[in-house]
Amino acid sequence: MADTLLIPRGEMEGVFRSILLQHGFAPEKAQECAAIFTANSLDGVYSHGVNRFALFVQMVRDGHVRPNAEPFAVHTTPALEQWDGALAPGVLNAVKATERAVELAKQQGLGCVALANTNHWMRGGYYGWLAARAGCVFIGWSNTIANMPAYGATDVRLGNNPLVIALPFLQEAMVLDMALSQFSYGAMQMAALKGEGLPVAGGYDKEGNLTNDPSAILATSRTVPIGYWKGAGLSLLLDVVAAVLSGGLATHKISSQKIEKGLSQVFFAIDLAQLKNYRSIEACIQAVVDDYKQSVADSEVLYPGERVLQSRQRNLQKGIPVAAKIWEEILALQD
């Protein structure tokens, strides 16, 4: 696109940090938050990095995100802890929860932190990469405000509750990071911004027709659940389990606030080093990937997370692509 800028990683992180400092973040929190938004963008997940930054700042301005609040444990067992996020920045809460789940896994083999009263974690895959680099399998998810209909329904009652599964592989990781709608809202907003259609139908227009027009789907919020009724059922159960384990809000309660805050999230970590078959795990994964790569296909077959590695390398070399309009909006936040 002609109106796309290439912003070096250091410049983007510096701009984010400066803006967050102006909005009341303590220096260390501003730096960590800026680094996470930049890392998400560097890895090619612009929808939950640079493209979402201005909205995040607006949530801070409106008082829905408390810049310097700290999450805290409200109930602990040897392997499971319930935490209150205190409406602190969702990305910082999610890092703390992931690190604590990993710490518990190193002690017990398996650790879980269930987090209530938190905010949007932006890109869930970030926490999968974080846990995998620590040698753990990671399973985590978040509920959301209602933004997806049950299969066959026309009104939104479900969240598109993003789910992340990750494990270490080749000094990096395999990371599945997916919304339970066919396309996340961030991905649809990105496609609409570029004037592009979705590769397959992702929802319904105002006339009730399946469409790949992201703007038409955004106008109705009638997204298609992945796997139709299966995705709808998975969304419902993830919401219920997140609310039960954390003691926090379910999607219908979040939606009654009319703003997406006070979310419930779950972070599981499993320490692979404590498994009897630990020494053979790498070979097992490699054999699975080798067979997977033998797929007969018209294009390259990639395992989850492989495209991220490609995007990261490209963006480190050339700069992070940002729509000029979005970058102008971000720079205006400094005024």
Protein Blocks (a to p, Z undefined) as FASTA:
>chain_A
ZZbccddfklmmmmmmmmmmmnopafklmmmmmmmmmmmmmnopamlmmmmmmmmmmmmm
nopacfkbccddfbdcfkbccddeklpafklmmmmmmmmmmmmmmmnopacdddehiace
hjaklmmmmmmmnopacddddddddfbdcehiabdfbdcbdcdddddeehiacdddddfb
fbdfklmmmmmmnopacfbdcbdcfkopacfbfklmmmnopacdehilmmmmmmmmmmmm
mmmmnopacfklmmmnopaehiacddddddfklpfklmmmmmmmmmmmmmmmmpccfbdc
ddehjlmmmmmmmmmmnopaddfklmmmmmmmmZZ
